[in-house]
Amino acid sequence: MSNTDIEPTGRSEIDGDFEGLPLDAELTDPAAPLSTRRSKPYFKKFKEPDSDEDVGDLRQLFNVQESWRTLMSLSSCQKVMVSEKARKALKIEVGINVTQEFPWKQVQFKDLRDVLFDELENSADLMKKFKNFNPEHFVLIGFCPLLTEQEDDPPEGEPFIFYSSIKESKIALSIIQNMEHFERWRMQRRLRKKPRRWVSHGTDAEMTIMVERFKDEPIDVEIQSVYPIQMPRHVAFDYRLTRDVRDGVIELLPNENIKWENVTKKRINVSVQSAPAKIEREQQTNPTFPSNAWSQYLYEIEDEDLELDETDVDEEEEKKKAQAKPGTYVEPEKKPPEMSAQIEMLLNTLEFNQIDSYRDDYSLISTRQVVQYTNPYLQEFLCFANISKSNKRFVAGYDWYPKLSGLIAVSYAFSTPATVNEASNRVDYVQRAVLEPNPVLLWSFSDNLNYKLEFEAPIENTALTFCPFNGDILLGGSKNGQVVLWDLQGRCEKLEEEEYLTAAQAKYRIMIGEFLNWTIDIEDNVVAPATISLLDCSPKGAITGFYWLGRSMYLSQFGKVYNDPDPRNHHQFFITCAFDGTISFWDLDSKGGKGAKEKMRNRMLPKELTSSESAYKSMNIKPTYNLYFPEPITGIIADTSCFSCLTPVAKLIHANPSNYPIKTIAKDPPTMRQSMIVSTFYGHVSRIDWQGTYTEGEATEVINSSIPFAMVHDGPVVMVKKNPFYPELFASIGRTILAIWKEDYNYSPIFWRQRACDLTAVAWSETRPAVLYLTRMDGILEAWDILARDDDACLTEILGGGIITGITEHRPSLPYKILGIGDYNSSIRMVKLPHSFDVPLPNELEQLMKYVLKEERRKVGIQAWEQKYYELNKDIIEAKREAAAEVRKEMDRKEKEEQLATRKKGQKSGEEGGEGGEEIKRKNIYSGLNYNEKMAVKWDELNLNRMMTILMSRKQMDPEKLARETALEKERHSYEVAKKKSHLDVLARVENDIANIRARILPAELQDMQRSEMIAERVKREVEEADSYEKVCEDSFEILNNFNEFKPIDYIEFLERGRKRRQLLDQSLGGNTDRLRWYEDRVRLGELGECQFIYEPLGGSQAVESSQPEFAALQNMMTKSHSDIIVDDFDG
């Protein structure tokens, strides 16, 4: 026995079915005393009848009263009255645990023995009956109000029955199961009305549609009529003179409501200037009947058929013969009247109208087919938008459902890598994260007004992907780096299923809903997350992309990539890149530690409670291995899988053109290299390699080196896409630059083009290898066909005036090719592509590969020429680079000196001028700053004034009144400031005051003459022992002559090396160059002779006079040498 509730039906519900039925003589009244009831047990097994029409009396199928009599007549049936205290202890409270509809319960024998037997008088007899009963087993007990139904004064407690024999408990269970089966069938019979045989009430006699009647076959009749000739009415023209008009002048003006549109001639593209060859042959074609009734008489009456009727012709001939007899008068024939100019114009017009100018006569002239050139255009036919969910958001993530066509999941976000946020928009991010919803919706081509499913997301999602191997798994990349997993559990296949209820079923459902008013309303179209990745293990930035690995590839915890040789093993690894520079490898097959416990717990629960629970609920997903790159990553190009689509037969497509079944086929690369290409928000495209780790620990590897690609983008690289047909080719967009690259060639892109506006998204075609689509910030879509032309787009379509944030192509191409575009209105629009972008050209992939290889060979040749040119002119190029660097450094130095001088001047003027200086300082507070700092200070001042003005206006305060009231407070503050300043000045003078006092109090120190004499004697001895000046010069010159490095060095180079060494020493040692600069300024201005160097001449005035010419000569020599160095420096 299992510990579950048994749900038999009581007596009160079956009374309605037995009303009006004849009473069976053999049945026993349930209200009669038990002693008078029949002792024969009732063990009939209930079997459902084949048809409801075969049932006359329900008692013949199954008798509920007899079943209750049998249950109470079993020998081990014990009838007891249970008190309220015992009912609570045993959890069999009436109305809560058991009812008259669900009376049966199973209770452990040890609980029954400890609680109930102590209250009963026959507890000893009951203990004997349960002598060998296991205390852990359960006893069947049921609520039986029939025991006290006829008693006027029932005893205290509620009536219950239970069985002491295991064998009779099993018999009772079989009877209860038959009763339950009968009650379920009876309730279903009430709800379900089966169709019965048609019974005619006379309406079929009025039906005449099946009666065969005589029917005439239609006859085509052609009627020819002859219209009489209508001569045009003669109109007489006269002169209208100006004197006959009232004002004399008439001005003919168009209507004011007419708006004239000027037609401008545009330049025709070169690719559409070809036309079919001109044909000189002429051929008369059969004219069609014109539609003008007034001209239908000319070509119907030919020259040989002037007679309208043969009888009329015969009568005229007989008349002429009679008049031709002798003696009779013959009337002369009248000449045809002369035609006026109007009649001739009318006849010419009629002859001209015989040729239909709008009929295509080319098929009658030539049999050769001619290509017809048309202008391709996009045709919009669907738009998915729900403003209540996605207001003021952009389309951020999107992906197509891999099992059915026409289903797309879309996530919305307030910003994307391609959008620009204005600095003036102040956003409360905490309030947005708490109060704003995070919509992720599933749309279908079958209904463009309502979304099919809504996925609950705790955080804003920036990327989406369906698992290509299991379509029920949807992964979302959050803004904080977490990965959210939703399990659809086959809901997409049941989206179009509708439940049809009859009136009785709908009424019963409403009645059940009102009865179960405590239940929680669960929305069927809302999917809760099955699991979310751990926050501490996830990346810290927004997820920018998902990429799937092949089924045979897997990654170990040490970062090593392996290819599984066993084809029976299928892995589900995917890669994510985040805005914080993290590249994570995830395993969707990994199981958490709680999986076994959850599985055991679910096994103990009923099937109805676990049918809607996802298998991924207990999974803790976290990265297997992480790579960290020090720049924000917006996309990667690696050896990941590309996918194509397999469509069913046309019959299935026409049966449901919106959502027909498809199959996604993966194009897995044979191996995966431990290398990938990343695009960053800093505008770089680089190749990185990872080695993996060899020890257990934190599974994160920092990428410190990379191989950069050529810098061609003028802004952040917001997206990179790999060609699904030619995986070595990929496209990148950054700011206004589109670049097409080859993986193994990083020197230069295959080609790059600059567009007129910022680019936001790029996507390769799923059917043509040489076609890709671009979207721009100004709402323009560009379609590029590289083989047709690579200088500009083949199709430019204006889709709106706002930004387009996403573009994706629907993989199935039947019944037509569709392109999805996410625009600025948070809507995703579906447009039909022209036929030229849908059907691939013959050998298009081979032609694209030839084009790429040709461009690569051309780039390699250019690279070799540039390298050779650099080697031949290396000195000139490097000299120019160094000169440009020196000029930049000199300009930076001068700018810093000017700023420093301006600041010192302002400080000096402020100190000298007192209050006037404070005013100048206040005016020139940003005089010594650079441009950015000046603008920042000005902005702060303007913002402060604006905020003060707004605050004063909101507080309704008068500035003059506020100044008067705060004057005393300002004066007090100024006094406090002056007081603090005076205290600081006193503290600063303390050391000088103490030194002065100590000098006055303490005696002066006397010089130790004995120590001075000892020092002088030591110096004299050292001078005597030292070598003479001539000896030192001789040794120095000998060393210089033996030094070989000075031989090839000329004098100018030697001075230049010395100057550079002096600069390096000054930079490394922090030397003060102010004295050298002062000396150079004096020499340049010729003021060196006027300086006082504070030295005494050795020999009186004569020595001074003799030293003046030598000093002047030395000055001239230094000036000349210095000027020579400067000139040589600039010449070099």
Disulfide bonds with the S-S distance in Angstrom:
none
